[in-house]
């Protein structure tokens, strides 16, 4: 198996820079819905979503490396365009820094 013990998948959703901004926002939103539908098939340890402009990043951590590998393959199968609108990479929780205690609590953020 290619996962090498990695239980997290980081997915970056992009849009075509040639399209008008409203179309780009809609295409990223549609891609996000497809990813969320896929996630319903898995038991997740945790998920973190962040966005910056027209990019959305989703870090998904699974209980087993096999689940992460299957999800990674499923995401890559969604890509139907010659342009890469889905970027996927597998990580371990340590590589993403999830082994550290949170510095700010939810209460601090509110």
C-alpha positions as CSV (number, residue, x, y, z in Angstrom):
1,X,0.0,0.0,0.0
2,X,1.2,3.5,-0.9
3,X,0.1,5.3,2.3
4,X,3.2,4.4,4.3
5,X,1.3,4.8,7.6
6,X,-0.1,8.3,6.6
7,X,-3.6,8.8,7.9
8,X,-4.3,12.4,6.7
9,X,-5.2,13.7,3.3
10,X,-4.9,17.4,2.4
11,X,-7.1,18.5,-0.4
12,X,-6.7,21.8,-2.1
13,X,-9.6,22.9,-4.4
14,X,-8.8,25.4,-7.1
15,X,-10.6,27.1,-10.0
16,X,-9.5,28.2,-13.5
17,X,-7.9,31.6,-13.4
18,X,-9.3,32.2,-16.9
19,X,-12.9,32.2,-15.6
20,X,-14.7,35.2,-14.1
21,X,-14.7,35.4,-10.3
22,X,-18.3,34.4,-9.8
23,X,-17.8,31.3,-11.9
24,X,-14.6,30.5,-10.1
25,X,-16.4,30.8,-6.7
26,X,-19.2,28.5,-8.0
27,X,-16.8,25.9,-9.3
28,X,-14.9,25.7,-6.0
29,X,-18.2,25.4,-4.2
30,X,-19.3,22.6,-6.5
31,X,-16.0,20.8,-6.0
32,X,-16.3,21.2,-2.2
33,X,-19.8,19.6,-2.3
34,X,-18.4,16.6,-4.2
35,X,-15.6,16.2,-1.6
36,X,-18.1,16.5,1.3
37,X,-20.3,13.8,-0.4
38,X,-17.2,11.5,-0.5
39,X,-16.4,12.2,3.1
40,X,-19.8,10.8,4.2
41,X,-18.5,7.4,3.3
42,X,-15.8,7.5,5.9
43,X,-15.4,7.5,9.6
44,X,-13.1,10.5,10.2
45,X,-10.9,11.3,13.2
46,X,-11.2,15.0,12.4
47,X,-11.4,17.5,9.6
48,X,-10.2,21.1,9.2
49,X,-11.3,23.4,6.5
50,X,-9.7,26.7,5.6
51,X,-10.0,29.1,2.7
52,X,-8.0,31.9,1.2
53,X,-9.7,33.7,-1.6
54,X,-10.6,31.2,-4.3
55,X,-8.6,28.3,-2.7
56,X,-10.1,25.9,-0.2
57,X,-8.0,23.5,1.8
58,X,-9.4,20.6,3.6
59,X,-7.3,18.5,6.0
60,X,-8.9,15.1,6.6
61,X,-7.5,12.7,9.2
62,X,-8.7,9.1,9.2
63,X,-8.4,6.3,11.7
64,X,-6.6,4.0,9.4
65,X,-4.0,4.6,6.6
66,X,-6.1,2.4,4.3
67,X,-9.1,4.7,4.6
68,X,-6.8,7.7,3.8
69,X,-5.4,6.0,0.7
70,X,-9.0,5.1,-0.5
71,X,-10.2,8.7,0.0
72,X,-7.1,10.0,-1.8
73,X,-7.8,7.8,-4.8
74,X,-11.5,8.7,-4.8
75,X,-10.6,12.5,-4.8
76,X,-8.2,12.0,-7.7
77,X,-10.9,10.1,-9.7
78,X,-13.1,13.2,-9.4
79,X,-10.7,15.2,-11.6
80,X,-12.2,15.2,-15.1
81,X,-10.4,18.2,-16.5
82,X,-6.9,18.3,-17.9
83,X,-6.2,21.2,-15.6
84,X,-5.6,20.2,-11.9
85,X,-8.5,21.6,-9.9
86,X,-7.9,19.1,-7.1
87,X,-4.5,18.8,-5.4
88,X,-4.2,15.9,-3.0
89,X,-1.3,14.9,-0.7
90,X,-1.1,12.4,2.0
91,X,0.5,13.3,5.4
92,X,0.9,11.9,8.8
93,X,-0.7,13.7,11.8
94,X,2.8,14.7,12.9
95,X,3.6,16.2,9.5
96,X,0.5,18.4,9.9
97,X,1.5,19.3,13.5
98,X,-1.6,17.7,15.1
99,X,0.5,16.1,17.8
100,X,0.8,19.5,19.6
101,X,-1.6,20.8,22.1
102,X,-3.7,23.7,20.9
103,X,-2.3,27.1,22.0
104,X,-5.7,28.9,21.8
105,X,-8.8,27.3,23.0
106,X,-12.2,27.7,21.4
107,X,-13.1,30.1,24.2
108,X,-10.0,32.3,23.4
109,X,-11.1,32.5,19.7
110,X,-14.7,33.5,20.6
